[in-house]
Amino acid sequence: MTRLIFRLPDGSTRAVEATNGTSVMQAAIQGNIRGIEAECGGACACATCHVYVDEAFAGLVPPPEPDERDMLEGVAAERRSNSRLACQITMNEEMDGLTVQIPDRQF
């Protein structure tokens, strides 16, 4: 299990334990984290699981694939250089403590 920390739009944080090999989106849903809508169920087709990856972990998260980059063009909240879709980040033991911020809106 790997620890994953979510910064919520209200400024609070929530930590969940993520099974290695699951996505950040799956961990959020299993941990009942509000703000990750995941309307497409993780198919990289809706951009409602948009998160900002903490800069301290940027080197541990692989860069987005072309499909994800295309979906990030349509996110509802501000797109930033550290914007990612939570469904496309797969947890592994090196990511222990990964911190992501949930934007103020997904629609």
MMTF fields as JSON, N, C-alpha, C and O atoms, coordinates in Angstrom:
{
  "mmtfVersion": "1.0.0",
  "mmtfProducer": "UNKNOWN",
  "numBonds": 427,
  "numAtoms": 428,
  "numGroups": 107,
  "numChains": 1,
  "numModels": 1,
  "chainsPerModel": [1],
  "groupsPerChain": [107],
  "chainIdList": ["A"],
  "bondAtomList": [4, 2, 8, 6, 12, 10, 16, 14, 20, 18, 24, 22, 28, 26, 32, 30, 36, 34, 40, 38, 44, 42, 48, 46, 52, 50, 56, 54, 60, 58, 64, 62, 68, 66, 72, 70, 76, 74, 80, 78, 84, 82, 88, 86, 92, 90, 96, 94, 100, 98, 104, 102, 108, 106, 112, 110, 116, 114, 120, 118, 124, 122, 128, 126, 132, 130, 136, 134, 140, 138, 144, 142, 148, 146, 152, 150, 156, 154, 160, 158, 164, 162, 168, 166, 172, 170, 176, 174, 180, 178, 184, 182, 188, 186, 192, 190, 196, 194, 200, 198, 204, 202, 208, 206, 212, 210, 216, 214, 220, 218, 224, 222, 228, 226, 232, 230, 236, 234, 240, 238, 244, 242, 248, 246, 252, 250, 256, 254, 260, 258, 264, 262, 268, 266, 272, 270, 276, 274, 280, 278, 284, 282, 288, 286, 292, 290, 296, 294, 300, 298, 304, 302, 308, 306, 312, 310, 316, 314, 320, 318, 324, 322, 328, 326, 332, 330, 336, 334, 340, 338, 344, 342, 348, 346, 352, 350, 356, 354, 360, 358, 364, 362, 368, 366, 372, 370, 376, 374, 380, 378, 384, 382, 388, 386, 392, 390, 396, 394, 400, 398, 404, 402, 408, 406, 412, 410, 416, 414, 420, 418, 424, 422],
  "bondOrderList": [1, 1, 1, 1, 1, 1, 1, 1, 1, 1, 1, 1, 1, 1, 1, 1, 1, 1, 1, 1, 1, 1, 1, 1, 1, 1, 1, 1, 1, 1, 1, 1, 1, 1, 1, 1, 1, 1, 1, 1, 1, 1, 1, 1, 1, 1, 1, 1, 1, 1, 1, 1, 1, 1, 1, 1, 1, 1, 1, 1, 1, 1, 1, 1, 1, 1, 1, 1, 1, 1, 1, 1, 1, 1, 1, 1, 1, 1, 1, 1, 1, 1, 1, 1, 1, 1, 1, 1, 1, 1, 1, 1, 1, 1, 1, 1, 1, 1, 1, 1, 1, 1, 1, 1, 1, 1],
  "groupList": [{"groupName": "MET", "atomNameList": ["N", "CA", "C", "O"], "elementList": ["N", "C", "C", "O"], "formalChargeList": [0, 0, 0, 0], "bondAtomList": [1, 0, 2, 1, 3, 2], "bondOrderList": [1, 1, 2], "singleLetterCode": "M", "chemCompType": "L-PEPTIDE LINKING"}, {"groupName": "THR", "atomNameList": ["N", "CA", "C", "O"], "elementList": ["N", "C", "C", "O"], "formalChargeList": [0, 0, 0, 0], "bondAtomList": [1, 0, 2, 1, 3, 2], "bondOrderList": [1, 1, 2], "singleLetterCode": "T", "chemCompType": "L-PEPTIDE LINKING"}, {"groupName": "ARG", "atomNameList": ["N", "CA", "C", "O"], "elementList": ["N", "C", "C", "O"], "formalChargeList": [0, 0, 0, 0], "bondAtomList": [1, 0, 2, 1, 3, 2], "bondOrderList": [1, 1, 2], "singleLetterCode": "R", "chemCompType": "L-PEPTIDE LINKING"}, {"groupName": "LEU", "atomNameList": ["N", "CA", "C", "O"], "elementList": ["N", "C", "C", "O"], "formalChargeList": [0, 0, 0, 0], "bondAtomList": [1, 0, 2, 1, 3, 2], "bondOrderList": [1, 1, 2], "singleLetterCode": "L", "chemCompType": "L-PEPTIDE LINKING"}, {"groupName": "ILE", "atomNameList": ["N", "CA", "C", "O"], "elementList": ["N", "C", "C", "O"], "formalChargeList": [0, 0, 0, 0], "bondAtomList": [1, 0, 2, 1, 3, 2], "bondOrderList": [1, 1, 2], "singleLetterCode": "I", "chemCompType": "L-PEPTIDE LINKING"}, {"groupName": "PHE", "atomNameList": ["N", "CA", "C", "O"], "elementList": ["N", "C", "C", "O"], "formalChargeList": [0, 0, 0, 0], "bondAtomList": [1, 0, 2, 1, 3, 2], "bondOrderList": [1, 1, 2], "singleLetterCode": "F", "chemCompType": "L-PEPTIDE LINKING"}, {"groupName": "PRO", "atomNameList": ["N", "CA", "C", "O"], "elementList": ["N", "C", "C", "O"], "formalChargeList": [0, 0, 0, 0], "bondAtomList": [1, 0, 2, 1, 3, 2], "bondOrderList": [1, 1, 2], "singleLetterCode": "P", "chemCompType": "L-PEPTIDE LINKING"}, {"groupName": "ASP", "atomNameList": ["N", "CA", "C", "O"], "elementList": ["N", "C", "C", "O"], "formalChargeList": [0, 0, 0, 0], "bondAtomList": [1, 0, 2, 1, 3, 2], "bondOrderList": [1, 1, 2], "singleLetterCode": "D", "chemCompType": "L-PEPTIDE LINKING"}, {"groupName": "GLY", "atomNameList": ["N", "CA", "C", "O"], "elementList": ["N", "C", "C", "O"], "formalChargeList": [0, 0, 0, 0], "bondAtomList": [1, 0, 2, 1, 3, 2], "bondOrderList": [1, 1, 2], "singleLetterCode": "G", "chemCompType": "PEPTIDE LINKING"}, {"groupName": "SER", "atomNameList": ["N", "CA", "C", "O"], "elementList": ["N", "C", "C", "O"], "formalChargeList": [0, 0, 0, 0], "bondAtomList": [1, 0, 2, 1, 3, 2], "bondOrderList": [1, 1, 2], "singleLetterCode": "S", "chemCompType": "L-PEPTIDE LINKING"}, {"groupName": "ALA", "atomNameList": ["N", "CA", "C", "O"], "elementList": ["N", "C", "C", "O"], "formalChargeList": [0, 0, 0, 0], "bondAtomList": [1, 0, 2, 1, 3, 2], "bondOrderList": [1, 1, 2], "singleLetterCode": "A", "chemCompType": "L-PEPTIDE LINKING"}, {"groupName": "VAL", "atomNameList": ["N", "CA", "C", "O"], "elementList": ["N", "C", "C", "O"], "formalChargeList": [0, 0, 0, 0], "bondAtomList": [1, 0, 2, 1, 3, 2], "bondOrderList": [1, 1, 2], "singleLetterCode": "V", "chemCompType": "L-PEPTIDE LINKING"}, {"groupName": "GLU", "atomNameList": ["N", "CA", "C", "O"], "elementList": ["N", "C", "C", "O"], "formalChargeList": [0, 0, 0, 0], "bondAtomList": [1, 0, 2, 1, 3, 2], "bondOrderList": [1, 1, 2], "singleLetterCode": "E", "chemCompType": "L-PEPTIDE LINKING"}, {"groupName": "ASN", "atomNameList": ["N", "CA", "C", "O"], "elementList": ["N", "C", "C", "O"], "formalChargeList": [0, 0, 0, 0], "bondAtomList": [1, 0, 2, 1, 3, 2], "bondOrderList": [1, 1, 2], "singleLetterCode": "N", "chemCompType": "L-PEPTIDE LINKING"}, {"groupName": "GLN", "atomNameList": ["N", "CA", "C", "O"], "elementList": ["N", "C", "C", "O"], "formalChargeList": [0, 0, 0, 0], "bondAtomList": [1, 0, 2, 1, 3, 2], "bondOrderList": [1, 1, 2], "singleLetterCode": "Q", "chemCompType": "L-PEPTIDE LINKING"}, {"groupName": "CYS", "atomNameList": ["N", "CA", "C", "O"], "elementList": ["N", "C", "C", "O"], "formalChargeList": [0, 0, 0, 0], "bondAtomList": [1, 0, 2, 1, 3, 2], "bondOrderList": [1, 1, 2], "singleLetterCode": "C", "chemCompType": "L-PEPTIDE LINKING"}, {"groupName": "HIS", "atomNameList": ["N", "CA", "C", "O"], "elementList": ["N", "C", "C", "O"], "formalChargeList": [0, 0, 0, 0], "bondAtomList": [1, 0, 2, 1, 3, 2], "bondOrderList": [1, 1, 2], "singleLetterCode": "H", "chemCompType": "L-PEPTIDE LINKING"}, {"groupName": "TYR", "atomNameList": ["N", "CA", "C", "O"], "elementList": ["N", "C", "C", "O"], "formalChargeList": [0, 0, 0, 0], "bondAtomList": [1, 0, 2, 1, 3, 2], "bondOrderList": [1, 1, 2], "singleLetterCode": "Y", "chemCompType": "L-PEPTIDE LINKING"}],
  "groupTypeList": [0, 1, 2, 3, 4, 5, 2, 3, 6, 7, 8, 9, 1, 2, 10, 11, 12, 10, 1, 13, 8, 1, 9, 11, 0, 14, 10, 10, 4, 14, 8, 13, 4, 2, 8, 4, 12, 10, 12, 15, 8, 8, 10, 15, 10, 15, 10, 1, 15, 16, 11, 17, 11, 7, 12, 10, 5, 10, 8, 3, 11, 6, 6, 6, 12, 6, 7, 12, 2, 7, 0, 3, 12, 8, 11, 10, 10, 12, 2, 2, 9, 13, 9, 2, 3, 10, 15, 14, 4, 1, 0, 13, 12, 12, 0, 7, 8, 3, 1, 11, 14, 4, 6, 7, 2, 14, 5],
  "groupIdList": [1, 2, 3, 4, 5, 6, 7, 8, 9, 10, 11, 12, 13, 14, 15, 16, 17, 18, 19, 20, 21, 22, 23, 24, 25, 26, 27, 28, 29, 30, 31, 32, 33, 34, 35, 36, 37, 38, 39, 40, 41, 42, 43, 44, 45, 46, 47, 48, 49, 50, 51, 52, 53, 54, 55, 56, 57, 58, 59, 60, 61, 62, 63, 64, 65, 66, 67, 68, 69, 70, 71, 72, 73, 74, 75, 76, 77, 78, 79, 80, 81, 82, 83, 84, 85, 86, 87, 88, 89, 90, 91, 92, 93, 94, 95, 96, 97, 98, 99, 100, 101, 102, 103, 104, 105, 106, 107],
  "secStructList": [7, 3, 3, 3, 3, 3, 3, 7, 6, 6, 1, 7, 3, 3, 3, 3, 3, 3, 7, 6, 6, 1, 5, 2, 2, 2, 2, 2, 2, 2, 6, 6, 7, 6, 6, 7, 7, 7, 6, 6, 1, 1, 1, 1, 1, 1, 7, 6, 6, 3, 3, 3, 3, 7, 4, 4, 4, 4, 4, 4, 1, 7, 7, 7, 7, 2, 2, 2, 2, 2, 2, 2, 6, 6, 7, 1, 1, 7, 7, 7, 6, 6, 3, 3, 3, 4, 4, 4, 7, 5, 7, 7, 4, 4, 4, 6, 6, 3, 3, 3, 3, 7, 7, 1, 7, 7, 7],
  "xCoordList": [0.831, 0.0, 0.876, 1.947, 0.401, 1.12, 0.22, -0.97, 0.782, 0.003, -0.167, 0.78, -1.386, -1.751, -2.488, -3.411, -2.079, -2.666, -3.399, -2.86, -4.622, -5.445, -5.609, -5.994, -5.318, -5.647, -6.979, -7.113, -7.947, -9.297, -9.464, -8.693, -10.456, -10.652, -10.847, -10.551, -11.337, -11.538, -10.266, -10.29, -9.149, -7.869, -7.522, -6.39, -8.475, -8.189, -7.465, -7.416, -6.909, -6.25, -6.854, -7.35, -6.797, -7.238, -6.203, -5.747, -5.827, -4.879, -5.618, -6.507, -5.243, -5.793, -4.638, -3.557, -4.878, -3.919, -4.321, -5.456, -3.396, -3.664, -2.895, -1.719, -3.551, -2.891, -2.027, -2.49, -0.777, 0.106, -0.519, -1.035, -0.467, -1.07, -2.445, -2.98, -3.033, -4.314, -4.057, -2.977, -5.039, -4.89, -5.225, -5.878, -4.766, -5.11, -6.63, -7.205, -7.274, -8.733, -9.405, -10.331, -8.959, -9.542, -9.364, -10.286, -8.183, -7.928, -8.854, -9.342, -9.095, -9.987, -11.412, -12.069, -11.879, -13.236, -13.346, -14.312, -12.374, -12.4, -12.306, -12.856, -11.61, -11.454, -12.533, -12.463, -13.543, -14.661, -14.177, -14.63, -13.249, -12.726, -13.658, -13.867, -14.207, -15.1, -14.286, -13.176, -14.858, -14.216, -13.618, -13.269, -13.496, -13.066, -14.341, -14.844, -14.857, -16.135, -15.976, -16.768, -14.97, -14.652, -15.865, -16.182, -16.521, -17.734, -17.506, -18.412, -16.315, -16.056, -15.504, -15.246, -15.321, -14.839, -13.364, -12.908, -12.617, -11.178, -10.719, -9.613, -11.553, -11.228, -10.535, -10.36, -10.145, -9.49, -10.384, -9.933, -11.681, -12.639, -13.503, -14.423, -13.234, -14.136, -13.431, -13.995, -12.258, -11.481, -12.123, -11.832, -12.997, -13.605, -12.845, -13.371, -11.61, -10.739, -9.44, -8.383, -9.551, -8.416, -7.844, -8.587, -6.526, -5.823, -4.55, -4.102, -3.983, -2.686, -1.698, -1.894, -0.654, 0.355, 1.322, 1.848, 1.548, 2.498, 3.858, 4.322, 4.485, 5.761, 6.84, 7.72, 6.782, 7.783, 7.738, 8.708, 6.63, 6.465, 6.468, 6.278, 6.68, 6.6, 7.516, 7.14, 8.7, 9.65, 9.286, 9.834, 8.383, 7.985, 6.782, 6.495, 6.088, 4.892, 5.266, 5.752, 5.04, 5.37, 4.604, 3.503, 5.161, 4.451, 3.174, 3.057, 2.224, 0.964, 1.16, 1.99, 0.379, 0.334, -0.484, -1.193, -0.405, -1.148, -2.653, -3.223, -3.3, -4.746, -5.041, -5.998, -4.218, -4.425, -4.184, -4.946, -3.142, -2.875, -4.066, -4.444, -4.66, -5.842, -7.0, -7.677, -7.234, -8.332, -8.069, -9.007, -6.834, -6.496, -6.809, -6.945, -6.921, -7.284, -8.682, -8.995, -9.533, -10.913, -11.299, -12.486, -10.33, -10.677, -11.418, -11.21, -12.287, -13.118, -12.332, -12.524, -11.451, -10.634, -9.381, -9.09, -8.667, -7.439, -6.494, -6.204, -6.02, -5.001, -3.644, -3.332, -2.853, -1.509, -0.478, -0.826, 0.785, 1.848, 1.845, 2.349, 1.287, 1.238, -0.146, -0.445, -0.982, -2.308, -2.18, -1.403, -2.965, -3.017, -4.427, -5.216, -4.731, -5.972, -5.644, -4.746, -6.37, -6.088, -6.22, -5.584, -7.042, -7.206, -5.969, -5.84, -5.073, -3.896, -2.612, -1.539, -2.711, -1.542, -1.683, -2.587, -0.794, -0.813, 0.147, 1.321, -0.37, 0.424, 1.457, 1.209, 2.623, 3.649, 4.35, 4.146, 5.158, 5.766, 6.662, 6.828, 7.244, 8.089, 7.281, 7.843, 5.982, 5.118, 4.552, 3.642, 5.056, 4.538, 4.538, 5.565, 3.385, 3.235, 2.808, 2.682, 2.58, 2.151, 1.019, 0.044, 1.158, 0.153, -0.414, 0.326, -1.733, -2.414, -3.471, -4.091, -3.659, -4.683, -5.862, -5.698, -7.05, -8.267, -8.702, -8.836, -8.926, -9.354, -10.729, -11.447, -11.075, -12.345, -13.566, -14.689, -13.365, -14.496, -13.996, -12.852, -14.876, -14.571, -15.488, -15.267, -16.502, -17.468, -17.338, -18.048],
  "yCoordList": [-1.181, 0.0, 1.246, 1.279, 2.247, 3.503, 4.636, 4.665, 5.554, 6.68, 7.728, 8.068, 8.23, 9.237, 10.344, 10.078, 11.582, 12.718, 13.612, 13.986, 13.939, 14.827, 16.158, 16.19, 17.253, 18.591, 18.963, 19.032, 19.197, 19.497, 20.985, 21.794, 21.36, 22.773, 23.676, 24.869, 23.132, 23.95, 24.132, 24.777, 23.564, 23.708, 22.558, 22.465, 21.685, 20.541, 19.451, 19.491, 18.487, 17.361, 16.054, 15.958, 15.06, 13.701, 12.74, 12.869, 11.783, 10.751, 9.431, 9.102, 8.685, 7.35, 6.404, 6.828, 5.131, 4.101, 3.565, 3.129, 3.597, 3.145, 1.86, 1.748, 0.908, -0.322, -0.021, 0.607, -0.462, -0.263, -0.904, -2.02, -0.188, -0.653, -0.066, -0.219, 0.605, 1.274, 2.732, 3.269, 3.342, 4.742, 5.658, 5.254, 6.882, 7.895, 8.069, 8.262, 8.002, 8.112, 6.988, 7.241, 5.749, 4.611, 4.765, 4.492, 5.201, 5.405, 6.481, 6.355, 7.532, 8.604, 8.09, 8.4, 7.32, 6.779, 5.819, 5.882, 4.938, 3.986, 4.698, 4.227, 5.832, 6.594, 7.639, 8.422, 7.654, 8.597, 10.054, 10.866, 10.359, 11.718, 12.501, 12.127, 13.575, 14.412, 15.267, 15.7, 15.499, 16.34, 15.568, 16.162, 14.286, 13.425, 12.777, 11.815, 13.306, 12.834, 11.541, 10.613, 11.471, 10.257, 9.714, 8.527, 10.58, 10.188, 9.064, 8.263, 8.98, 7.942, 6.663, 5.695, 6.644, 5.445, 5.162, 4.052, 6.137, 5.962, 5.676, 5.177, 5.987, 5.704, 6.864, 6.822, 7.885, 9.062, 9.704, 10.065, 9.841, 10.352, 11.489, 11.918, 12.005, 13.038, 14.197, 15.289, 14.0, 15.03, 15.49, 16.59, 14.664, 15.04, 14.462, 14.404, 14.041, 13.6, 14.421, 13.957, 15.625, 16.551, 16.84, 17.126, 16.763, 17.098, 17.86, 17.86, 18.505, 19.148, 18.329, 18.162, 17.825, 17.034, 17.982, 18.91, 17.738, 18.551, 18.51, 17.449, 19.671, 19.795, 18.868, 18.43, 18.566, 17.693, 16.273, 15.523, 15.912, 14.566, 14.54, 13.484, 15.678, 15.77, 14.784, 14.227, 14.555, 13.639, 12.176, 11.335, 11.848, 10.461, 10.044, 8.856, 11.035, 10.757, 10.849, 11.884, 9.769, 9.815, 10.925, 11.281, 11.47, 12.531, 11.987, 10.787, 12.873, 12.426, 11.925, 12.434, 10.927, 10.405, 11.369, 12.215, 11.264, 12.185, 12.264, 13.355, 11.135, 11.16, 12.0, 12.775, 11.844, 12.624, 14.104, 14.947, 14.425, 15.836, 16.451, 17.59, 15.696, 16.192, 16.448, 17.471, 15.533, 15.696, 16.874, 17.562, 17.104, 18.215, 19.575, 20.57, 19.617, 20.867, 21.325, 22.511, 20.385, 20.727, 20.722, 20.655, 20.792, 20.777, 22.045, 23.106, 21.922, 23.049, 24.072, 25.275, 23.607, 24.506, 24.888, 24.318, 25.832, 26.291, 25.125, 24.324, 25.042, 24.047, 24.631, 25.776, 23.829, 24.238, 23.252, 22.198, 23.606, 22.713, 21.385, 20.389, 21.352, 20.126, 19.466, 18.603, 19.873, 19.273, 17.853, 17.576, 16.961, 15.574, 15.05, 15.626, 13.957, 13.24, 12.119, 11.315, 12.067, 11.083, 9.648, 8.74, 9.447, 8.092, 7.603, 6.41, 8.502, 8.144, 8.046, 7.815, 8.219, 8.097, 6.805, 6.665, 5.865, 4.573, 4.608, 4.948, 4.252, 4.294, 3.173, 2.054, 3.505, 2.503, 2.894, 3.998, 2.018, 2.245, 3.476, 4.073, 3.874, 5.069, 6.347, 7.389, 6.273, 7.447, 7.628, 8.436, 6.91, 7.019, 8.481, 9.157, 8.959, 10.354, 11.285, 12.491, 10.741, 11.575, 12.489, 12.042, 13.763, 14.756, 15.374, 15.832, 15.378, 16.006, 16.953, 16.704, 18.031, 19.021, 18.852, 18.725, 18.85, 18.778, 20.195, 21.024, 20.488, 21.85, 22.187, 21.312, 23.441, 23.892, 23.426, 23.498, 22.958, 22.434, 21.454, 21.528, 20.545, 19.564, 19.762, 19.159, 20.591, 20.795, 22.206, 22.596],
  "zCoordList": [0.0, 0.0, 0.0, 0.607, -0.684, -0.824, -0.355, -0.671, 0.388, 0.901, -0.194, -0.903, -0.315, -1.308, -0.57, 0.199, -0.806, -0.097, -1.091, -2.133, -0.749, -1.566, -0.843, 0.326, -1.535, -1.037, -1.658, -2.879, -0.817, -1.281, -1.549, -1.033, -2.347, -2.674, -1.456, -1.526, -0.347, 0.854, 1.676, 2.724, 1.201, 1.888, 2.816, 3.29, 3.08, 3.941, 3.154, 1.925, 3.867, 3.223, 3.716, 4.839, 2.854, 3.197, 2.678, 1.542, 3.487, 3.091, 2.925, 3.71, 1.903, 1.683, 1.391, 0.981, 1.605, 1.247, -0.116, -0.307, -1.058, -2.418, -2.681, -2.333, -3.286, -3.685, -4.895, -5.848, -4.868, -6.012, -7.246, -7.186, -8.361, -9.598, -9.853, -10.951, -8.864, -9.082, -9.451, -9.206, -10.028, -10.416, -9.244, -8.283, -9.347, -8.356, -8.318, -7.247, -9.467, -9.545, -8.775, -8.004, -8.968, -8.261, -6.752, -5.983, -6.333, -4.904, -4.343, -3.22, -5.115, -4.677, -4.501, -3.507, -5.446, -5.368, -4.187, -3.425, -4.031, -2.915, -1.573, -0.578, -1.545, -0.313, -0.096, 0.852, -0.982, -0.88, -0.862, -0.055, -1.769, -1.906, -2.822, -3.976, -2.307, -3.115, -4.085, -3.774, -5.26, -6.255, -7.415, -8.435, -7.283, -8.394, -8.927, -8.347, -10.027, -10.563, -11.359, -11.192, -12.215, -12.984, -13.742, -13.659, -14.462, -15.185, -16.181, -16.414, -16.779, -17.783, -17.164, -17.879, -15.863, -15.197, -15.382, -15.108, -15.837, -15.986, -17.405, -17.614, -18.368, -19.766, -20.483, -21.701, -19.744, -20.332, -21.382, -22.469, -21.032, -22.007, -21.485, -22.183, -20.254, -19.753, -19.036, -18.959, -18.529, -17.824, -16.514, -16.045, -15.911, -14.641, -13.439, -12.327, -13.68, -12.587, -12.609, -12.181, -13.109, -13.213, -11.831, -10.893, -11.708, -10.469, -10.824, -11.971, -9.813, -9.931, -9.096, -7.892, -9.721, -9.018, -8.325, -8.939, -7.048, -6.281, -6.978, -7.394, -7.097, -7.807, -7.249, -7.991, -5.957, -5.343, -5.923, -5.805, -6.538, -7.088, -8.614, -9.216, -9.233, -10.691, -11.394, -12.426, -10.864, -11.489, -11.342, -12.055, -10.442, -10.222, -11.059, -11.208, -11.602, -12.388, -13.866, -14.322, -14.613, -16.043, -16.758, -16.336, -17.82, -18.559, -19.193, -19.442, -19.451, -20.059, -21.488, -22.242, -21.825, -23.193, -24.053, -23.508, -25.38, -26.251, -25.963, -25.993, -25.688, -25.403, -24.17, -24.151, -23.147, -21.925, -22.184, -21.711, -22.924, -23.244, -23.959, -23.682, -24.883, -25.598, -24.639, -24.746, -23.709, -22.754, -21.809, -21.405, -21.464, -20.57, -21.196, -20.485, -22.517, -23.193, -22.81, -22.908, -22.37, -22.093, -20.627, -20.308, -19.726, -18.303, -17.912, -18.5, -16.912, -16.492, -15.682, -15.854, -14.801, -13.988, -14.766, -15.818, -14.25, -14.894, -15.17, -14.282, -16.41, -16.737, -16.368, -16.695, -15.688, -15.266, -15.801, -16.335, -15.651, -16.123, -15.375, -15.894, -14.166, -13.376, -13.407, -12.581, -14.358, -14.519, -15.05, -15.964, -14.454, -14.913, -14.706, -13.957, -15.376, -15.118, -14.147, -14.396, -13.045, -11.995, -12.495, -11.961, -13.515, -14.06, -14.801, -15.075, -15.122, -15.916, -15.09, -15.646, -13.785, -12.909, -12.131, -11.308, -12.388, -11.711, -10.538, -10.682, -9.387, -8.162, -8.115, -8.564, -7.56, -7.286, -5.99, -5.486, -5.457, -4.139, -4.102, -3.039, -5.229, -5.265, -5.063, -4.725, -5.266, -5.147, -3.749, -3.563, -2.768, -1.413, -0.971, -1.036, -0.525, -0.112, -1.228, -1.012, -2.431, -3.555, -3.117, -2.513, -3.424, -3.063, -4.333, -5.203, -4.421, -5.551, -5.015, -3.982, -5.734, -5.376, -6.307, -7.521, -5.734, -6.527, -6.859, -5.959, -8.143, -8.502, -7.932, -7.448, -7.996, -7.428, -8.22, -7.719, -9.427, -10.209, -11.275, -11.723, -11.663, -12.704, -13.91, -14.961, -13.767, -14.88, -15.388, -16.316]
}
